[in-house]
């Protein structure tokens, strides 16, 4: 009204939700790598990892319920370390 721009609460909260999902996902991935690379893992670390995974699952399902659209595309299935879908270089094509 009167030329003022409306504040879109849903959009700002969706962006905050996506930021939270990204932060929890990176923490869970780091903890998972720590657990995978450790010889002896304490029960406390395993509990923290499970808690982070449950937080991520909850936030993900909340985003699905709200029909939130991601601002950017992330490759969740294939990480940067996976070479299955990488194209061979020209030297590798003609070996």
C-alpha positions as CSV (number, residue, x, y, z in Angstrom):
1,X,0.0,0.0,0.0
2,X,1.2,3.5,-0.9
3,X,4.2,2.1,-2.8
4,X,5.9,0.3,0.0
5,X,7.4,-3.0,-0.8
6,X,5.8,-6.0,1.0
7,X,8.0,-8.2,3.1
8,X,7.7,-11.8,2.0
9,X,8.0,-13.7,5.2
10,X,7.7,-17.1,3.5
11,X,10.6,-16.4,1.2
12,X,12.9,-15.2,3.9
13,X,12.1,-18.1,6.2
14,X,12.6,-20.6,3.3
15,X,16.0,-19.0,2.6
16,X,16.9,-19.4,6.3
17,X,15.7,-23.0,6.3
18,X,17.9,-23.7,3.2
19,X,20.9,-22.1,5.0
20,X,20.2,-24.3,8.1
21,X,20.0,-27.4,5.9
22,X,23.3,-26.6,4.2
23,X,25.0,-26.0,7.6
24,X,23.7,-29.2,9.2
25,X,24.5,-31.2,6.1
26,X,28.1,-30.1,6.0
27,X,28.5,-30.8,9.7
28,X,27.1,-34.3,9.3
29,X,29.4,-34.9,6.3
30,X,32.4,-33.8,8.3
31,X,31.5,-36.0,11.3
32,X,30.9,-38.9,9.0
33,X,34.3,-38.5,7.5
34,X,35.8,-38.3,11.0
35,X,34.1,-41.5,12.0
36,X,35.1,-43.3,8.8
37,X,38.8,-42.3,9.2
38,X,39.1,-42.9,13.0
39,X,40.2,-46.2,14.5
40,X,38.4,-45.8,17.8
41,X,35.3,-43.7,17.9
42,X,33.7,-42.7,21.2
43,X,30.1,-43.3,21.8
44,X,29.6,-39.5,22.3
45,X,30.8,-38.9,18.7
46,X,28.5,-41.6,17.3
47,X,25.6,-40.0,19.2
48,X,26.4,-36.6,17.9
49,X,26.6,-37.9,14.3
50,X,23.2,-39.6,14.7
51,X,21.8,-36.3,16.1
52,X,23.1,-34.3,13.1
53,X,21.6,-36.8,10.7
54,X,18.2,-36.6,12.5
55,X,18.4,-32.8,12.4
56,X,19.2,-32.9,8.7
57,X,16.3,-35.4,8.0
58,X,13.9,-33.2,10.0
59,X,14.9,-30.0,8.2
60,X,14.8,-31.7,4.8
61,X,11.3,-33.0,5.4
62,X,10.2,-29.6,6.6
63,X,11.5,-28.1,3.4
64,X,9.6,-30.7,1.4
65,X,6.4,-30.0,3.3
66,X,6.8,-26.2,2.6
67,X,7.6,-26.9,-1.1
68,X,10.8,-24.9,-0.8
69,X,12.8,-24.4,-3.9
70,X,16.6,-24.4,-3.8
71,X,18.4,-21.3,-4.8
72,X,21.3,-23.3,-6.3
73,X,21.6,-26.9,-7.4
74,X,23.8,-29.2,-5.4
75,X,25.0,-32.6,-6.3
76,X,24.0,-34.7,-3.3
77,X,24.1,-38.2,-5.0
78,X,27.5,-37.8,-6.6
79,X,30.1,-35.9,-4.6
80,X,33.2,-34.2,-6.1
81,X,35.2,-37.3,-5.4
82,X,33.1,-39.5,-7.6
83,X,34.7,-40.1,-11.0
84,X,31.9,-42.2,-12.5
85,X,30.3,-39.4,-14.5
86,X,33.5,-37.5,-15.3
87,X,34.4,-37.3,-19.0
88,X,37.7,-38.7,-20.0
89,X,40.3,-36.3,-21.3
90,X,41.5,-36.4,-24.9
91,X,44.7,-38.3,-23.8
92,X,42.6,-41.0,-22.1
93,X,40.3,-41.4,-25.1
94,X,43.1,-42.4,-27.5
95,X,45.3,-44.6,-25.4
